[in-house]
């Protein structure tokens, strides 16, 4: 693309190399983006399940999942609406720990994360294993706010943030890719911010 | 319901632009490869600097679906906005912008079902596409539009808003002609416009969206029929 007339923007040598292309640093804000009404989910009713192509389908209650080995993430998150936020700190459990209990079958290649609201998003299994994905309930040492997905959300920070399903209820393992809510509506199946995979075909 | 993937990036020519309010301008863009949009969808505008740096933002389409090959987007100027300040301060008719769309298949109204449209401030843009579609197709009875805005000078599309299907709520400063005192959008404001079987489309800031979805649920509106489009500081 030829340059837009007289546009310089905030690029150039001063640009933070930790910012993926097309993103800007939002600082201390954390905008809320969701397509549904914010649900009211008491922890007494919250559950998280792993099902589909696994040897042992497992469902954890709130108390059960919090008794698992804790894990945390510190770093950036990137929203497809072009903001990035640095220095976030989340606490919860690694998806690796959860998958180890459920034991994926060799044929499992993808997952659909689904929420208590009915929201879904698809992920290659390789993107939620190897210490790159968590189910989190703490943010900055405090319980995750409901607007940000509390009591617990998925966290896959190396992909655009719509993949980090709020109000997460489980993972369904599949032997194929099955598009979720935004993906059916034109967003990318993988969503790598460094490759700027925002929309289908990017 | 699935919608087609958005088309590739294309060049759009700014055919016309005009001011809606002190802080908002509408840009009418002529598309090289037009694709009929659905009311509620958005386009992405991408600006490219000489060194290859790019910045892109999404803007809802305000114009109704039609075959003109042109779309209108309304852009609020955010003082620290990288793209909105360029669009407001630099762009003139005849300029070319790179765009991609239409995008979105959730926050859309296809024109044939009852719809309650609730807008906060600049959140009116995608809902205006819906209202214009309803009027143009003679189906105004299907829609109710409630717009919440601080004061009269912040109201977009003011000339088109009077109508049996529309309500404007002023939260800080009401015009002398208004019989409703200025105040936050209330349960009463919404109770009057509830239509059985409607889907609600709520668009505005996150605080506004939470307020409205809360009111709707108090009024017994089913949560699964509420669609929300929120915007944060994304200029």
HADDOCK unambig.tbl for C-alpha pairs under 7 A between the chains (distance, minus, plus):
assign (segid A and resid 3 and name CA) (segid B and resid 48 and name CA) 4.80 0.50 0.50
assign (segid A and resid 3 and name CA) (segid B and resid 49 and name CA) 5.17 0.50 0.50
assign (segid A and resid 3 and name CA) (segid B and resid 50 and name CA) 5.17 0.50 0.50
assign (segid A and resid 4 and name CA) (segid B and resid 47 and name CA) 5.66 0.50 0.50
assign (segid A and resid 4 and name CA) (segid B and resid 48 and name CA) 5.18 0.50 0.50
assign (segid A and resid 4 and name CA) (segid B and resid 49 and name CA) 6.19 0.50 0.50
assign (segid A and resid 4 and name CA) (segid B and resid 97 and name CA) 6.77 0.50 0.50
assign (segid A and resid 7 and name CA) (segid B and resid 47 and name CA) 6.94 0.50 0.50
assign (segid A and resid 7 and name CA) (segid B and resid 48 and name CA) 6.73 0.50 0.50
assign (segid A and resid 7 and name CA) (segid B and resid 49 and name CA) 5.25 0.50 0.50
assign (segid A and resid 8 and name CA) (segid B and resid 49 and name CA) 4.85 0.50 0.50
assign (segid A and resid 9 and name CA) (segid B and resid 49 and name CA) 6.73 0.50 0.50
assign (segid A and resid 9 and name CA) (segid B and resid 82 and name CA) 6.29 0.50 0.50
assign (segid A and resid 11 and name CA) (segid B and resid 53 and name CA) 5.42 0.50 0.50
assign (segid A and resid 22 and name CA) (segid B and resid 54 and name CA) 5.59 0.50 0.50
assign (segid A and resid 22 and name CA) (segid B and resid 55 and name CA) 4.91 0.50 0.50
assign (segid A and resid 22 and name CA) (segid B and resid 56 and name CA) 6.35 0.50 0.50
assign (segid A and resid 31 and name CA) (segid B and resid 232 and name CA) 5.21 0.50 0.50
assign (segid A and resid 32 and name CA) (segid B and resid 206 and name CA) 6.36 0.50 0.50
assign (segid A and resid 32 and name CA) (segid B and resid 232 and name CA) 6.85 0.50 0.50
assign (segid A and resid 33 and name CA) (segid B and resid 230 and name CA) 5.78 0.50 0.50
assign (segid A and resid 33 and name CA) (segid B and resid 231 and name CA) 6.87 0.50 0.50
assign (segid A and resid 34 and name CA) (segid B and resid 229 and name CA) 6.98 0.50 0.50
assign (segid A and resid 34 and name CA) (segid B and resid 230 and name CA) 6.88 0.50 0.50
assign (segid A and resid 35 and name CA) (segid B and resid 227 and name CA) 5.98 0.50 0.50
assign (segid A and resid 35 and name CA) (segid B and resid 228 and name CA) 4.74 0.50 0.50
assign (segid A and resid 35 and name CA) (segid B and resid 229 and name CA) 5.76 0.50 0.50
assign (segid A and resid 36 and name CA) (segid B and resid 226 and name CA) 6.58 0.50 0.50
assign (segid A and resid 36 and name CA) (segid B and resid 227 and name CA) 5.50 0.50 0.50
assign (segid A and resid 36 and name CA) (segid B and resid 228 and name CA) 5.36 0.50 0.50
assign (segid A and resid 37 and name CA) (segid B and resid 213 and name CA) 6.00 0.50 0.50
assign (segid A and resid 37 and name CA) (segid B and resid 223 and name CA) 6.42 0.50 0.50
assign (segid A and resid 37 and name CA) (segid B and resid 226 and name CA) 6.56 0.50 0.50
assign (segid A and resid 37 and name CA) (segid B and resid 228 and name CA) 6.75 0.50 0.50
assign (segid A and resid 81 and name CA) (segid B and resid 57 and name CA) 6.90 0.50 0.50
assign (segid A and resid 184 and name CA) (segid B and resid 2 and name CA) 5.36 0.50 0.50
assign (segid A and resid 185 and name CA) (segid B and resid 2 and name CA) 5.88 0.50 0.50
assign (segid A and resid 185 and name CA) (segid B and resid 3 and name CA) 5.81 0.50 0.50
assign (segid A and resid 185 and name CA) (segid B and resid 104 and name CA) 5.24 0.50 0.50
assign (segid A and resid 185 and name CA) (segid B and resid 105 and name CA) 4.75 0.50 0.50
assign (segid A and resid 185 and name CA) (segid B and resid 106 and name CA) 6.86 0.50 0.50
assign (segid A and resid 186 and name CA) (segid B and resid 3 and name CA) 6.97 0.50 0.50
assign (segid A and resid 186 and name CA) (segid B and resid 4 and name CA) 6.80 0.50 0.50
assign (segid A and resid 186 and name CA) (segid B and resid 5 and name CA) 4.69 0.50 0.50
assign (segid A and resid 186 and name CA) (segid B and resid 6 and name CA) 6.34 0.50 0.50
assign (segid A and resid 186 and name CA) (segid B and resid 103 and name CA) 6.32 0.50 0.50
assign (segid A and resid 186 and name CA) (segid B and resid 104 and name CA) 6.34 0.50 0.50
assign (segid A and resid 200 and name CA) (segid B and resid 5 and name CA) 5.80 0.50 0.50
